[in-house]
């Protein structure tokens, strides 16, 4: 006959939904999140390969995101600052670019680059994997270029990003199809996560190259 203590333990586990895991001897685990790629930490100059501007049609990308003089832009996963400096030239006079990265070496690299290229409208931000730490209600456009597959907590980051966006702001994601850990993530996964975070997909394009498959434009859903 089972002791009252064992019966009480079983009832407690059953009510909490843990009994099947306890009885089978398995350890209860939190639901898995999708796989992500390790953030790049190598030579940052690799992103400035000749011809990349034409392969990505970056001017067309900036047009679709509404980059114009006076606009504030966020480059999330800025890396070497390749997009940062191009956006900084596009939004002058009066506009600013927030270069966000979780790698301190990237932040230092971009600071040095901005000084060298005499671009005084660039502000670097050492972000977190779940929050870009951008100022509230200041951003008109965002681009995540070849970065989304490295974001460990994409839904949380997108949710935290919303507070930084001005009315009418657009969020662009350029990436390639993949399984998450092979430096790519399927377009359908991005669409699903964006929807979960409170965004609509308002544009889908495939003109970007440089081993990229898609360019998505997101807009926050009304609260």
PEJOBEL-V33662 format. One line per field, one symbol per residue. phi: phi as a letter, one per 20 degrees, with the letter a starting at -180 (. if undefined). burial: + if it has 24 or more other ideal C-beta (glycine too) atoms within 12 Angstrom, else -. Layout:
phi=???
burial=???
This chain:
phi=.ffgfffffffffffendggfffeneefcfgfeffcefgfcefffffefgnfgffelfffgfffemfbgnedcddenfmengfgffffffefenecceedbeegffgfffgfffffeldeddceceedfdbflefflcdebccdelcgfeffcffffffffgfeeegnfccdcdbcfaeoedlabfgfffffffffeocdedacccefdmmddbcdddcffgf
burial=---------------------------------+-++-+----+--+----+---+-+--++-++++---++++++++++++++++++++++--+++++++++--++-+++-++----+-+++++++-+-++++---++++++++++++++++++-++++++-+++--++++++++-+-+--+++-+-+++-++--+-+-+-+-+--+-+-+++++++++---
